[in-house]
Amino acid sequence: MLYNLYVFDHNVLHLCFWTLPALLLAVAMVAVGLVHGHRQEKRKKEFEEQLSDLYAKDTVESEQHI
């Protein structure tokens, strides 16, 4: 099986044996990175909203004590 993959890589694609698996892995890593970045931005926005709500409550409470 590996020999057939080796022959296919060299004769059809004209690539090194490890080029195709490395390329697939690189594409998968980029996809995971993009998904992680999107989720991180979403978490950051939620955190900033929670933080602004917390500061707004603190401001209202401090104004009531004055």
C-alpha atoms as one frame of an Amber mdcrd trajectory, in Angstrom:
protein
   0.000   0.000   0.000   2.746   2.475   0.881   4.608   1.468  -2.244   1.545
   2.290  -4.360   1.313   5.694  -2.681   5.020   6.211  -3.312   4.631   5.354
  -7.005   1.557   7.573  -7.323   3.330  10.530  -5.681   6.446  10.243  -7.803
   5.004   9.263 -11.163   1.690  11.104 -11.258   2.095  14.123  -8.992   5.890
  14.412  -9.304   6.181  15.044  -5.572   8.239  13.669  -2.739   6.610  10.909
  -0.676   6.027  13.192   2.344   4.795  16.237   0.418   1.167  15.160   0.145
   0.712  14.204   3.835   2.534  17.376   4.891   0.306  19.476   2.654  -2.837
  17.869   4.059  -1.599  18.433   7.598  -0.779  22.075   6.841  -4.275  22.659
   5.443  -5.807  21.048   8.532  -3.665  23.210  10.832  -4.720  26.384   9.013
  -8.383  25.366   9.293  -8.033  24.684  13.021  -6.254  28.015  13.480  -9.012
  29.916  11.691 -11.732  28.223  13.730  -9.816  28.899  16.948  -9.344  32.562
  16.030 -13.038  32.971  15.267 -14.051  31.380  18.566 -11.485  33.451  20.468
 -12.884  36.704  19.029 -16.380  35.577  20.031 -15.230  34.844  23.606 -13.415
  38.189  23.746 -16.567  40.098  22.764 -18.625  38.226  25.371 -16.005  38.946
  28.033 -15.902  42.652  27.138 -19.711  42.827  27.334 -19.685  41.165  30.756
 -16.942  43.504  31.914 -18.784  46.608  30.706 -21.974  45.406  32.444 -20.019
  44.884  35.654 -18.481  48.357  35.469 -21.892  49.872  34.706 -23.355  48.238
  37.833 -20.425  49.464  39.935 -20.902  53.005  38.623 -24.626  52.980  39.447
 -23.966  51.625  42.947 -21.245  54.193  43.657 -23.508  57.052  42.491 -26.262
  55.867  44.835 -23.904  56.045  47.833 -22.926  59.652  47.093
